[in-house]
């Protein structure tokens, strides 16, 4: 896709990439409200930087790289805030409260178990080193091909393959006891 006219095609860019950007952000932050804020920040950054886009990669790759970077920056800021969580709890603010949308379930017990497994997996992915977390999220959750991941992350294909392999190995270690039972 060529570089669009900054103003007239920006709406098209948002409409075309909004869902994928939101999915990427959500996979990192696991919170709908934060996802909406992050997706908005991504598109603000895209709009402000569109004139500087150098066409060294596909426009979609560039946008997804911004989404990943914004998500990782958000998580870094959130970790810094957690260091001062005791101060926040003193004034009664709960930052970790997540908005969840209840799903209609045919089998509530199975849904509960699946949600528990999903939460455990998301927490385990969150414990991985940042590069492994990014690679495994883009690969296994978002369905990116390794070549696309390499482009988004700005690394070689073999580096992506190594990151995914190490992420799987680390997830196995983190989750072995839970799933063995």
HELIX and SHEET records of a PDB file:
HELIX    1   1 UNK A   10  UNK A   29  1                                  20    
HELIX    2   2 UNK A   32  UNK A   49  1                                  18    
HELIX    3   3 UNK A   50  UNK A   52  5                                   3    
HELIX    4   4 UNK A   59  UNK A   82  1                                  24    
HELIX    5   5 UNK A   85  UNK A   90  1                                   6    
HELIX    6   6 UNK A  108  UNK A  127  1                                  20    
HELIX    7   7 UNK A  130  UNK A  136  1                                   7    
HELIX    8   8 UNK A  137  UNK A  141  3                                   5    
HELIX    9   9 UNK A  146  UNK A  153  1                                   8    
HELIX   10  10 UNK A  157  UNK A  180  1                                  24    
END                                                                             
